Amino acid sequence: MYYYNFDEFTTDINHFSEQLKTYKPDVILAIARGGVTFGHFLAEKLNLRELYTLNSIHYNDTIKLDGINIYNIPKIPDNTQVLVVDDIVDSGDTMLAVLTKLRHLNPKCVFKTGAIFYKTDALYQPDFKLHLADDWIHFFWNQ
């Protein structure tokens, strides 16, 4: 298990925001719960007030569930550039399901994705990413 601490996180917020110099989102949409801290700090760094969240349940602690429950989906204005963020893209199932749902509900919006950690064998690779995850990550915001 790898412990991801607050100091690494604040450094990563700076590195991640550098990647976004070519993409200016109108909205950051954080996938709860893991993406909320990331989304909040990134919105602060980018001085972006449009920070939305949605809920997605795909894991119970460390156990992957059979399905993905996506709810509390915010209303997104047409023609919006949306950056969907999560702490990790593990299997890719959650991010892919969230994007499929969002694109269906908001066909006039442009969606890009970002994650702090990702796995190379995930079904979906985020557009913006920082670290390869080769171990279970324990984030400082988890108990």
C-alpha positions in Angstrom: 0.0 0.0 0.0 1.2 3.5 -0.9 0.4 6.4 1.4 -0.3 9.6 -0.7 0.2 12.5 1.6 -0.9 16.2 1.6 2.5 17.6 0.6 2.6 15.3 -2.5 -1.0 16.3 -3.3 -0.3 20.1 -3.2 2.7 19.6 -5.5 0.6 17.5 -7.8 -2.1 20.2 -8.0 0.5 22.5 -9.4 1.8 19.9 -11.9 -1.7 19.0 -13.0 -2.7 22.6 -13.5 0.3 23.0 -15.8 -1.1 20.2 -18.0 -4.3 22.3 -18.4 -2.6 25.2 -20.1 -3.9 23.8 -23.4 -7.4 23.2 -22.1 -9.5 25.7 -20.2 -12.5 24.1 -18.6 -15.6 26.1 -17.8 -16.6 23.6 -15.1 -14.8 21.0 -13.0 -17.0 18.1 -12.2 -15.7 16.0 -9.4 -16.7 12.4 -8.9 -17.6 11.8 -5.2 -16.1 10.9 -3.1 -12.5 10.4 -4.2 -12.5 13.3 -6.7 -14.0 15.9 -4.5 -10.8 17.0 -2.7 -8.9 17.0 -6.0 -11.7 19.0 -7.7 -11.8 21.5 -4.9 -8.1 22.2 -4.8 -7.9 22.3 -8.6 -10.7 24.8 -8.8 -8.9 27.0 -6.3 -5.7 26.8 -8.2 -7.5 27.6 -11.5 -9.6 30.3 -9.8 -12.7 28.5 -11.2 -15.9 28.9 -9.3 -17.9 26.4 -11.3 -17.2 23.3 -9.3 -19.8 20.5 -9.5 -20.0 17.0 -8.1 -21.9 13.8 -8.8 -22.0 10.6 -6.9 -20.8 7.3 -8.1 -20.6 4.0 -6.2 -18.5 1.2 -7.6 -16.5 0.1 -4.6 -17.4 -0.8 -1.0 -14.1 -0.2 0.8 -11.7 -2.2 -1.3 -14.3 -4.5 -2.9 -15.5 -3.8 -6.4 -19.3 -4.0 -6.8 -21.1 -5.6 -9.7 -22.6 -2.4 -11.0 -22.1 1.4 -10.9 -24.7 3.6 -9.4 -24.4 7.2 -10.7 -26.7 9.9 -9.1 -26.9 13.5 -8.1 -26.0 14.5 -11.6 -25.8 18.3 -11.9 -27.5 20.3 -14.7 -24.7 21.5 -17.1 -25.3 24.4 -19.4 -25.0 23.7 -23.2 -21.7 24.4 -24.9 -19.7 24.0 -21.7 -16.1 22.7 -21.5 -16.2 20.2 -18.6 -13.3 18.6 -16.8 -14.4 15.4 -15.0 -11.9 14.5 -12.2 -11.4 11.6 -9.9 -8.6 10.6 -7.6 -7.8 7.4 -9.5 -8.8 5.6 -12.7 -8.4 2.0 -11.6 -10.4 -0.3 -13.8 -11.7 2.7 -15.8 -15.3 1.4 -15.4 -16.5 4.3 -13.3 -15.0 7.1 -15.5 -16.4 5.4 -18.6 -19.9 5.0 -17.1 -19.9 8.6 -15.9 -18.8 9.9 -19.2 -21.3 7.8 -21.1 -24.1 9.2 -18.9 -22.9 12.8 -19.0 -22.5 12.7 -22.8 -26.0 11.3 -23.2 -27.5 14.0 -21.0 -25.4 16.8 -22.3 -24.7 16.2 -26.0 -23.7 19.9 -26.6 -20.9 19.8 -24.0 -17.3 18.9 -24.4 -15.9 16.5 -21.7 -12.3 15.9 -20.8 -11.1 13.8 -17.9 -8.4 14.0 -15.3 -7.0 11.8 -12.5 -4.1 11.9 -10.1 -3.4 8.2 -10.5 -4.2 5.8 -13.3 -3.6 2.2 -14.3 -2.3 1.3 -17.7 -4.7 -1.6 -18.1 -7.8 0.5 -17.3 -10.6 0.4 -19.9 -10.5 4.1 -20.1 -7.4 6.4 -19.9 -7.9 10.0 -18.6 -7.0 12.9 -20.9 -4.9 14.4 -18.1 -3.1 12.2 -15.6 -0.1 12.3 -13.3 1.0 9.0 -11.7 0.9 5.3 -12.6 -0.7 3.3 -9.8 1.1 0.1 -9.3 -0.1 -0.5 -5.7 -3.2 0.2 -3.6 -3.2 4.0 -2.9 -4.2 5.2 0.6 -5.1 8.9 0.1 -4.6 11.3 3.1 -8.3 12.2 3.0 -9.3 8.6 3.7 -9.6 7.5 7.2 
